[in-house]
Amino acid sequence: MSLLTSWLASPLPDAAIQVAPESVSIAVLGSRGGDPVVQGYAIEPVPPGAITPGLTAANLTARPAVADALRRALDRVGVRPRRVALVIPDPCARVSLVRFEHVPARAEDLDQLIRWQIRKSAPFPIEDASLSFDMSTRTPEGGAEFVVVLARRDIVREYETLCEDVGGMQAGLVDLATLSVVNLSLGKESAAAGDWLVIHVQPTYTSIAILRGNHVIFFRNSGEGDDAGLEDMVHQTTMYYQDRLAGEGFSRIVLGGIARSGAGLDQIRQALGTRLGGSVEPIDPTRAVTFTDRISVPPEVMSTLAPLVGVMVRAQAEAVSA
């Protein structure tokens, strides 16, 4: 799953940075015996309202406060990376699935065809867009479906220039939080046979992805603000999956993120498991990486680290295939 922006080439980024509505975080990954290892991390809160992710307006509404949080995180982790992988909130971009009966042979023609198709529903001129796409599935008739990520170029640059201004860091790869979680879930493990569901909860939004094997076949982002809204969103998604995607049931259900209420994710996980008729497992970055012996990571921190680890998993995969 390789989406949004990347000019990544070897060597790998020195660190991953996530800018989220509630915090700025950084993780430094190294290697031990060829396996990825988290060598350090830091999470710094930002004032409420300092980051307001969206498609059409400035996101860093209190940029100095966000920059201060990033400086504090860098100081705590004790590194000054030059190249970073950057994770930004899902509402910054629109994720769509676009199907074509015939796929042009030339990459340039395919890019133009996707831009023409997306132009119809884009909330801003397509000329102002940062757009990337990845093939999801092929149809039996020879067509294909693509996962397309669309964001306004100047909004992506807000996040990139934050890294540049604070520490001279270049963002060689930019991805969305939930797509990074999907990459984490794909990680070292082979994907579950059949269809599986990823639910990523954040304080100001929730995103749901459905995968068929290794391929995204559904993505939805919503600003639902309570647990009841989350359960309704999962129910609606499940109905769509059964009615429109020939769904026969999920072989794997994964839920993680940051709970928005006192109930906590464990209770939400139990409720959804009962409703969906299966066990709901947590999003766990330790399935893809290990942590150095000196690092102790509370369970609630794992959810913040998950997208950081996921984007580094993607970075390593791209470096190998380059």
Phi and psi in degrees as a GROMACS rama.xvg file:
@    title "Ramachandran Plot"
@    xaxis  label "Phi"
@    yaxis  label "Psi"
@TYPE xy
-127.015  100.666  SER-2
-134.111  173.329  LEU-3
63.3213  -114.577  LEU-4
-126.991  148.921  THR-5
-165.01  127.038  SER-6
-118.68  29.9896  TRP-7
-65.5924  133.637  LEU-8
-144.015  162.416  ALA-9
-57.3143  140.431  SER-10
-80.7761  168.895  PRO-11
-68.1792  159.858  LEU-12
-58.6758  151.717  PRO-13
-77.3731  -23.6343  ASP-14
-162.064  168.534  ALA-15
-119.207  139.054  ALA-16
-123.764  136.265  ILE-17
-120.919  128.746  GLN-18
-110.135  110.749  VAL-19
-121.591  161.873  ALA-20
-56.8375  -27.8348  PRO-21
-105.372  -13.7826  GLU-22
-163.762  165.677  SER-23
-117.543  133.319  VAL-24
-135.577  157.224  SER-25
-142.207  144.364  ILE-26
-134.317  138.481  ALA-27
-109.415  122.746  VAL-28
-111.76  136.35  LEU-29
-121.484  -156.045  GLY-30
-140.318  143.404  SER-31
-137.575  112.04  ARG-32
61.3994  29.9323  GLY-33
85.9061  -5.15015  GLY-34
-101.125  143.963  ASP-35
-70.3745  141.46  PRO-36
-135.399  131.898  VAL-37
-79.4516  116.544  VAL-38
-92.8936  -19.4757  GLN-39
-177.123  157.233  GLY-40
-153.541  161.41  TYR-41
-152.457  143.883  ALA-42
-130.623  126.293  ILE-43
-124.644  129.54  GLU-44
-71.7596  157.051  PRO-45
-120.059  154.443  VAL-46
-61.5367  147.409  PRO-47
-54.3362  133.643  PRO-48
83.5067  -2.40453  GLY-49
-69.3299  -29.5763  ALA-50
-125.787  116.897  ILE-51
-123.444  83.9206  THR-52
-64.1813  137.681  PRO-53
-169.59  172.433  GLY-54
-83.6366  -30.5521  LEU-55
-125.362  1.54167  THR-56
-136.002  163.44  ALA-57
-53.9638  136.889  ALA-58
-94.25  -37.3695  ASN-59
-92.1928  79.5783  LEU-60
-72.8593  -19.7265  THR-61
-130.201  68.5571  ALA-62
-56.819  -42.9312  ARG-63
-57.9514  -39.3709  PRO-64
-67.1927  -38.267  ALA-65
-67.8811  -41.0408  VAL-66
-62.4125  -39.9181  ALA-67
-62.4663  -40.8027  ASP-68
-63.205  -40.7014  ALA-69
-65.9693  -40.4645  LEU-70
-61.4025  -42.8937  ARG-71
-62.8446  -40.9421  ARG-72
-63.5833  -42.6349  ALA-73
-62.6263  -42.3533  LEU-74
-62.6732  -41.3643  ASP-75
-67.8893  -39.0096  ARG-76
-80.6256  -18.5019  VAL-77
75.2629  28.2519  GLY-78
-132.483  159.258  VAL-79
-127.724  79.134  ARG-80
-66.795  150.724  PRO-81
-99.0855  -36.873  ARG-82
-118.552  130.967  ARG-83
-132.756  154.567  VAL-84
-96.2666  135.054  ALA-85
-117.752  129.399  LEU-86
-110.7  128.467  VAL-87
-122.661  161.816  ILE-88
-66.5364  148.336  PRO-89
-55.7748  -40.5342  ASP-90
-64.9291  -7.5171  PRO-91
-69.0477  -19.4135  CYS-92
-136.884  164.254  ALA-93
-111.723  128.705  ARG-94
-106.644  124.422  VAL-95
-130.098  156.337  SER-96
-112.422  125.434  LEU-97
-123.633  129.338  VAL-98
-113.722  140.038  ARG-99
-128.148  138.433  PHE-100
-72.5197  -30.6009  GLU-101
-131.168  132.408  HIS-102
-108.029  123.642  VAL-103
-59.5624  146.677  PRO-104
-73.5494  -34.175  ALA-105
-87.7542  136.627  ARG-106
-59.663  -38.0614  ALA-107
-64.9336  -39.7477  GLU-108
-68.1699  -37.4524  ASP-109
-65.2628  -41.51  LEU-110
-60.5998  -44.6152  ASP-111
-65.6664  -38.5085  GLN-112
-64.5933  -43.0509  LEU-113
-66.1187  -41.4906  ILE-114
-62.1618  -40.3932  ARG-115
-63.1081  -41.6992  TRP-116
-67.9996  -44.1311  GLN-117
-71.8274  -27.6263  ILE-118
-53.8604  -32.9475  ARG-119
-62.8019  -33.8206  LYS-120
-113.529  0.0159105  SER-121
-66.3289  136.829  ALA-122
-82.3453  8.16569  PRO-123
-154.136  164.501  PHE-124
-57.354  135.046  PRO-125
-62.7784  -23.866  ILE-126
-66.2739  -20.9013  GLU-127
-93.6594  7.80208  ASP-128
-96.0336  144.626  ALA-129
-96.7882  117.208  SER-130
-129.729  134.492  LEU-131
-138.898  160.515  SER-132
-151.786  157.508  PHE-133
-144.044  136.966  ASP-134
-66.0886  131.667  MET-135
-95.1311  -61.265  SER-136
-142.3  157.298  THR-137
-102.314  145.751  ARG-138
-91.3897  156.657  THR-139
-60.4304  -25.5416  PRO-140
-83.6895  0.442667  GLU-141
100.912  0.136521  GLY-142
-85.6719  -167.311  GLY-143
-157.992  155.541  ALA-144
-113.563  139.541  GLU-145
-121.971  141.062  PHE-146
-88.5159  121.507  VAL-147
-116.651  130.634  VAL-148
-114.414  124.243  VAL-149
-123.501  128.042  LEU-150
-142.103  155.067  ALA-151
-73.6521  131.546  ARG-152
-58.6488  -39.6308  ARG-153
-70.2665  -25.9516  ASP-154
-73.4209  -41.5189  ILE-155
-60.2573  -39.314  VAL-156
-66.6199  -28.5664  ARG-157
-53.3487  -47.2337  GLU-158
-72.9954  -39.5573  TYR-159
-64.6538  -44.1192  GLU-160
-71.8457  -23.1004  THR-161
-58.2187  -47.0563  LEU-162
-64.7572  -40.2582  CYS-163
-64.7961  -43.6793  GLU-164
-71.4618  -36.2893  ASP-165
-75.9756  -44.3716  VAL-166
-141.037  18.1858  GLY-167
63.7662  27.2132  GLY-168
-90.0238  133.974  MET-169
-99.9768  126.397  GLN-170
-85.9595  99.4534  ALA-171
-79.7495  -13.4265  GLY-172
-149.042  134.011  LEU-173
-127.937  131.858  VAL-174
-146.347  164.654  ASP-175
-83.8142  154.174  LEU-176
-58.6106  -49.5996  ALA-177
-71.458  -35.2767  THR-178
-65.2401  -31.7231  LEU-179
-67.9954  -37.2567  SER-180
-65.0014  -38.2873  VAL-181
-61.5164  -44.4225  VAL-182
-61.6273  -37.3335  ASN-183
-62.3599  -44.3183  LEU-184
-65.6255  -35.1721  SER-185
-70.0398  -46.1854  LEU-186
23.4647  -135.762  GLY-187
-75.8388  -27.2432  LYS-188
-80.0603  146.931  GLU-189
-71.9335  142.896  SER-190
-62.7828  152.424  ALA-191
-61.0383  145.188  ALA-192
-65.2389  143.813  ALA-193
83.8766  -149.787  GLY-194
-102.665  145.039  ASP-195
-142.429  157.992  TRP-196
-120.888  131.597  LEU-197
-117.402  124.583  VAL-198
-118.674  120.278  ILE-199
-119.336  111.001  HIS-200
-99.9641  130.948  VAL-201
-129.369  162.385  GLN-202
-57.2506  -30.2802  PRO-203
-115.116  -0.786442  THR-204
-163.236  164.867  TYR-205
-133.204  139.934  THR-206
-124.181  144.559  SER-207
-127.635  133.075  ILE-208
-125.45  141.123  ALA-209
-114.1  130.527  ILE-210
-115.776  144.417  LEU-211
-113.211  101.473  ARG-212
67.2093  -121.528  GLY-213
-95.5642  6.97895  ASN-214
-115.65  130.753  HIS-215
-71.7415  126.303  VAL-216
-117.544  -4.09539  ILE-217
-158.686  140.694  PHE-218
-147.741  133.722  PHE-219
-142.547  137.141  ARG-220
-121.362  137.355  ASN-221
-143.896  150.262  SER-222
-92.806  24.07  GLY-223
-52.9538  132.526  GLU-224
-107.373  8.50906  GLY-225
-148.038  172.567  ASP-226
-65.5707  -35.7305  ASP-227
-62.4513  -42.4116  ALA-228
-62.0188  -38.1003  GLY-229
-64.0098  -45.7636  LEU-230
-63.1799  -39.0036  GLU-231
-63.8801  -41.1125  ASP-232
-62.8778  -43.3797  MET-233
-64.7046  -40.4783  VAL-234
-62.8306  -47.1228  HIS-235
-61.5009  -40.978  GLN-236
-63.1671  -42.1765  THR-237
-64.001  -40.5866  THR-238
-63.8909  -42.9218  MET-239
-62.564  -42.8925  TYR-240
-58.5217  -43.2977  TYR-241
-72.3921  -39.9259  GLN-242
-81.3329  -37.9563  ASP-243
-110.705  -19.4734  ARG-244
-114.394  15.0037  LEU-245
54.3394  40.1584  ALA-246
-72.9275  136.547  GLY-247
-116.601  12.5586  GLU-248
116.753  150.673  GLY-249
-90.9933  130.21  PHE-250
-86.1374  -15.5081  SER-251
-150.87  134.219  ARG-252
-128.744  125.62  ILE-253
-124.17  132.372  VAL-254
-134.717  138.156  LEU-255
-163.42  -176.94  GLY-256
121.978  -146.894  GLY-257
-124.083  120.302  ILE-258
-65.5051  146.677  ALA-259
-101.542  0.873043  ARG-260
-143.533  173.629  SER-261
-66.091  -15.5559  GLY-262
-62.3477  -36.1394  ALA-263
79.5425  161.14  GLY-264
-68.3881  -28.4415  LEU-265
-62.259  -42.766  ASP-266
-69.7017  -38.2617  GLN-267
-62.6695  -41.2629  ILE-268
-61.8822  -42.0543  ARG-269
-66.0258  -42.2283  GLN-270
-64.1047  -43.021  ALA-271
-68.6462  -35.7274  LEU-272
-60.9431  -41.5938  GLY-273
-65.1378  -42.5502  THR-274
-69.3798  -38.1508  ARG-275
-91.4735  -8.80756  LEU-276
73.3853  36.8579  GLY-277
-164.954  167.519  GLY-278
-75.8998  144.663  SER-279
-114.87  115.31  VAL-280
-93.1341  154.018  GLU-281
-77.3331  154.463  PRO-282
-74.6136  120.327  ILE-283
-129.408  104.898  ASP-284
-64.9726  -19.2951  PRO-285
-70.1866  -8.95009  THR-286
-76.409  -17.409  ARG-287
-110.257  -26.9045  ALA-288
-138.936  165.666  VAL-289
-113.109  167.277  THR-290
-113.741  143.673  PHE-291
-60.2548  154.005  THR-292
-58.3896  -29.0891  ASP-293
-81.1604  -5.0174  ARG-294
-98.7528  126.922  ILE-295
-111.417  124.306  SER-296
-117.713  111.427  VAL-297
-61.9276  150.92  PRO-298
-55.9513  -38.4091  PRO-299
-67.6382  -21.0356  GLU-300
-78.6896  -26.2599  VAL-301
-56.4213  -36.1775  MET-302
-65.964  -34.8759  SER-303
-71.9079  -36.2991  THR-304
-75.4229  -22.2705  LEU-305
-55.5058  -49.9612  ALA-306
-64.5039  -32.8826  PRO-307
-63.7821  -45.2063  LEU-308
-66.3558  -40.0077  VAL-309
-61.1516  -41.5414  GLY-310
-70.247  -30.003  VAL-311
-73.0522  -33.7061  MET-312
-59.62  -43.7871  VAL-313
-62.419  -43.5009  ARG-314
-59.5503  -43.3343  ALA-315
-65.1646  -39.9733  GLN-316
-63.9426  -40.6827  ALA-317
-67.8505  -37.1353  GLU-318
-65.3348  -37.4497  ALA-319
-67.524  -39.1511  VAL-320
-85.3476  -9.39969  SER-321
